[in-house]
Amino acid sequence: QVQLVESGGGLVQAGDSLRLSCAVSGRTFGSPIMGWFRQTPGKEREIVAAIYRGSNVTYYKDSVEGRFTVSTDSARNIVYLQMNSLKSEDTAVYYCATGNVDDWEKQAPNYWGQGTQVTVSS
């Protein structure tokens, strides 16, 4: 059983920074990609950023590239999302996820966290 526990969400002002953390436990072999989705009411969940463990190859949604950084602490099995220069449109529930390549390509990783709210006031 794989478990993901997120932390670090909150209320900030536009231009501020926030770091999300996601601790992953359990049998993660076969789930080499870790990353973050977000969702706002009435909209579909969208990929924000992802990282391939081992090679550290990353992917970012266009609107966050240059402002957000995804990284991992392999020893502790934690994935981070550093968010800088936050904008009101970044307001969403952010979900940590992990899975294999095929699952991520379908935007349907096998394992998900419970979500953490990020609210950016303008």
SULPE-V829385 format. One line per field, one symbol per residue. phi: phi as a letter, one per 30 degrees, with the letter a starting at -180 (. if undefined). psi: psi as a letter, one per 40 degrees, with the letter a starting at -180 (. if undefined). burial: b if it has 9 or more other C-alpha atoms within 8 Angstrom, else e. A space follows every 10 residues. Layout:
# SULPE-V829385
phi->???
psi->???
burial->???
This chain:
# SULPE-V829385
phi->.cbbbcajdl cbcejdcabc bbccbjdcdj bdcblbcbbc eibddbdcab bcdjdidbbb dedcdjccbc abcddchbcc bdcchdbddd dadccdablc dedddchbed bbddjbdcbc cc
psi->hhihhiieia hiiheiiihi ihhhiagehe gehiahiihi heiihihdii hhicdfhiii ideehedihh iigddefhhi hhhifiidee hihhhiiiai dddddefgid hiaeihhhhh i.
burial->ebbbbbebbe ebbbebbbbb bbbbbeeeee bbbbbbbbbb eeeeeebbbb bbbeeeebeb beebbebbbb bbeeeebbbb bbbbbbbbeb bbbbbbbbbb bebbeeeebb bbbbbbbbbb be
